[in-house]
Amino acid sequence: MELEIPECFYRISVKALILDENHRFLLVKEDNGIWELPGGGLDHGESAQEGIKREIWEEMQLKTSAIADQPCFFFTVKNHKGVYIANVIYLTELEHLRFVPSPECCEVRFFSAIEVLEETNMYPNVTAFARMFMEKHPGL
């Protein structure tokens, strides 16, 4: 049975922008070899901060120490399955980076926006985010 999705429907994905001292952002490598921003789909009734906290725990077994009240980026993009998703990005800090590998996160690494655009194993939202990040922060 084919699912009929309303024309104006977007899956909401809350993502964490975790920066290092060089303004590179943290990405997680899934077990399929593709890099993604930490975070994921927002559950019904959940706040963005609750969703980010839950997703980071599920993906990496890490605890957040701070999540911004307001998003710093918002954009829509067609994902790798051809479905439009709305990405809402929140500046986030972690207690530490000693993650526990999972199918959703087998490796973590900080990338510059230029490195993301040169890498081929990125989800479409990560590439779109890197372009926006470069526009907002030229020279980083």
Secondary structure, DSSP 8 states (H G I E B T S, - for coil): ------TT--EEEEEEE-B-TTS-EEEEE-TTS-EE-SEEE--TT--HHHHHHHHHHHHH---EEEE-SS-SEEEEEE-TTS-EEEEEEEEEEES------BTTBSEEEEE-HHHHHH-SSB-HHHHHHHHHHHHHSTT-
